[in-house]
Amino acid sequence: MHQNNLLYFNIAIPFYYSFLSGMFYFKFSSITFKRFLIASMIGFLIFTVWDILKSNSQLHDLHNHRAVLFAKTVEGVLIIALVLLFFYDIIKSLQIPNLLTFPFFWVCSGLLLYYSSFIFIAPVFHYTATWKNSFDLGIANTIPTLFEILCALFFSIGIYHFSTADYAKQ
C-alpha cells in the first residue's frame, strides 16, 4: 500500500529552516542579527502553515495532499540571505586569518551552492511537472543532484578542517 508522504515533506520545511538558521544563531555575534533570526523562524513557520493550507484546500485528505507552492523557495532565499550575511560579518570583522581552513566557511559555501541551484532550477521543474504531457529534460534532471553532491563535499571539507580540540566542547 502506497501512502502520500508530501505532508511530511511540507511539515519538515520549517524544521529544516529552524535547524539551519539555528547554526547561524550561534555564529553571529550581533544581537540584531540574532533577533532577526528568531523573527524569521517564527515568520517562516507562519508562512509555511499558510502555504500548506493554501495548497491543500482539504487538509484531511492525505491521499491527495499536495506540496507547498512557495515555502521551499522562500526557505532557499532566506538561507542564501543568511549565508551572505555571515560572509559579510566575517569580512567586516576579519577575525579569520585563512577562510579556507575555517570549517563553517565550507558549510556555508555548500549551503549557498545548494540553495542557489534550488532557487533557479526548482521553478523550471515545477512548471514542467504541471504539464499534461511528460517532458524529458535530459541531463538537466541531474543538476540538483550534482549540486547536492557538491554541498555534501563542501560539508565534508568543513568537517575535515574541524579541530578535534573543539569537538564536543561546551
C-alpha positions as CSV (number, residue, x, y, z in Angstrom):
1,M,0.0,0.0,0.0
2,H,1.4,3.4,-1.0
3,Q,1.0,6.4,1.2
4,N,1.4,10.0,0.2
5,N,4.3,11.4,2.2
6,L,4.1,15.0,1.0
7,L,2.6,16.0,4.3
8,Y,5.8,15.0,6.0
9,F,7.8,16.9,3.4
10,N,5.7,20.1,3.9
11,I,5.9,19.8,7.7
12,A,9.7,19.3,7.6
13,I,10.4,22.6,5.7
14,P,10.1,24.9,8.7
15,F,12.2,22.4,10.8
16,Y,15.0,22.4,8.2
17,Y,15.0,26.2,8.2
18,S,15.0,26.4,12.0
19,F,17.9,23.9,12.3
20,L,20.0,25.7,9.6
21,S,19.2,29.2,10.9
22,G,20.0,27.9,14.4
23,M,23.5,27.2,13.3
24,F,23.8,30.8,12.2
25,Y,22.3,32.0,15.5
26,F,25.4,30.7,17.4
27,K,27.8,32.1,14.7
28,F,26.5,35.7,14.7
29,S,27.8,38.0,17.4
30,S,25.3,40.8,16.7
31,I,22.2,40.9,18.8
32,T,20.4,42.5,15.9
33,F,21.2,39.5,13.6
34,K,20.1,37.1,16.4
35,R,16.8,38.9,16.8
36,F,16.3,38.8,13.0
37,L,16.9,35.1,13.0
38,I,14.3,34.4,15.7
39,A,11.8,36.6,14.0
40,S,12.5,34.9,10.6
41,M,12.0,31.5,12.2
42,I,8.6,32.5,13.6
43,G,7.6,34.3,10.5
44,F,8.7,31.4,8.2
45,L,6.7,28.9,10.4
46,I,3.6,31.1,10.0
47,F,4.2,31.5,6.3
48,T,4.7,27.7,5.8
49,V,1.5,26.9,7.7
50,W,-0.3,29.4,5.4
51,D,1.2,27.8,2.3
52,I,0.3,24.3,3.4
53,L,-3.3,25.4,4.0
54,K,-3.4,27.4,0.7
55,S,-2.0,24.4,-1.3
56,N,-4.4,21.9,0.3
57,S,-8.0,23.1,0.5
58,Q,-9.0,19.7,2.0
59,L,-6.2,19.1,4.6
60,H,-7.8,16.0,5.9
61,D,-7.5,14.3,2.5
62,L,-4.0,12.9,2.9
63,H,-4.2,10.8,-0.2
64,N,-4.4,13.9,-2.4
65,H,-2.1,16.1,-0.3
66,R,0.0,18.5,-2.4
67,A,3.4,20.0,-2.0
68,V,3.6,23.6,-0.9
69,L,3.9,26.2,-3.6
70,F,6.2,28.9,-2.1
71,A,7.7,27.8,1.2
72,K,10.7,25.8,-0.2
73,T,11.6,28.7,-2.4
74,V,11.3,31.2,0.4
75,E,13.4,28.9,2.6
76,G,16.1,29.0,-0.1
77,V,16.1,32.7,-0.4
78,L,16.3,33.1,3.4
79,I,19.2,30.6,3.7
80,I,21.1,32.4,0.9
81,A,20.5,35.7,2.7
82,L,21.9,34.2,6.0
83,V,24.9,32.8,4.2
84,L,25.6,36.2,2.6
85,L,25.1,38.0,6.0
86,F,27.6,35.5,7.6
87,F,30.1,36.2,4.8
88,Y,29.6,39.9,5.3
89,D,30.1,39.6,9.0
90,I,33.3,37.6,8.6
91,I,34.8,40.0,6.0
92,K,33.7,43.0,8.2
93,S,35.4,41.7,11.3
94,L,38.4,40.0,9.6
95,Q,38.9,37.6,12.6
96,I,39.7,34.6,10.4
97,P,43.2,34.5,9.1
98,N,42.5,31.9,6.4
99,L,39.0,31.3,5.3
100,L,39.9,28.0,3.5
101,T,40.8,26.4,6.8
102,F,37.7,27.7,8.6
103,P,35.1,24.8,8.8
104,F,31.9,26.9,8.9
105,F,33.1,28.7,5.7
106,W,32.9,25.4,3.8
107,V,29.5,24.6,5.4
108,C,28.2,28.0,4.3
109,S,29.6,27.6,0.8
110,G,27.9,24.2,0.4
111,L,24.6,25.7,1.6
112,L,25.0,28.7,-0.8
113,L,25.6,26.4,-3.8
114,Y,22.8,24.0,-2.9
115,Y,20.1,26.6,-2.2
116,S,21.1,28.9,-5.1
117,S,20.8,26.0,-7.5
118,F,17.5,25.1,-5.9
119,I,16.2,28.6,-6.4
120,F,17.0,28.8,-10.1
121,I,16.2,25.2,-11.1
122,A,13.1,24.4,-9.0
123,P,10.7,26.7,-10.8
124,V,11.6,25.1,-14.1
125,F,10.9,21.6,-12.7
126,H,7.7,22.8,-11.0
127,Y,6.5,24.3,-14.2
128,T,7.3,21.3,-16.4
129,A,5.6,19.0,-13.8
130,T,2.3,20.8,-14.3
131,W,2.2,20.0,-18.0
132,K,-0.2,17.3,-19.1
133,N,2.3,15.6,-21.3
134,S,5.6,14.5,-19.7
135,F,8.7,16.4,-20.8
136,D,12.1,14.9,-20.6
137,L,14.7,17.4,-19.5
138,G,17.6,15.1,-20.1
139,I,20.8,15.9,-18.2
140,A,19.0,18.9,-16.5
141,N,17.2,16.4,-14.2
142,T,20.6,15.5,-12.6
143,I,21.7,19.2,-11.9
144,P,20.0,19.3,-8.5
145,T,21.7,16.0,-7.6
146,L,25.1,17.4,-8.7
147,F,24.7,20.5,-6.5
148,E,23.6,18.3,-3.6
149,I,26.8,16.3,-4.1
150,L,28.9,19.5,-4.1
151,C,27.1,20.6,-0.9
152,A,28.0,17.3,0.8
153,L,31.5,17.6,-0.5
154,F,31.9,21.1,1.0
155,F,30.3,19.9,4.3
156,S,33.0,17.1,4.3
157,I,35.8,19.6,3.7
158,G,34.4,21.6,6.6
159,I,34.3,18.5,8.8
160,Y,37.9,17.7,7.8
161,H,39.1,21.1,8.9
162,F,37.2,21.0,12.2
163,S,39.6,20.8,15.1
164,T,39.4,17.8,17.4
165,A,40.2,20.2,20.2
166,D,36.8,21.9,19.6
167,Y,34.9,18.6,19.3
168,A,32.0,18.3,21.8
169,K,33.2,21.4,23.5
170,Q,30.7,23.3,25.7
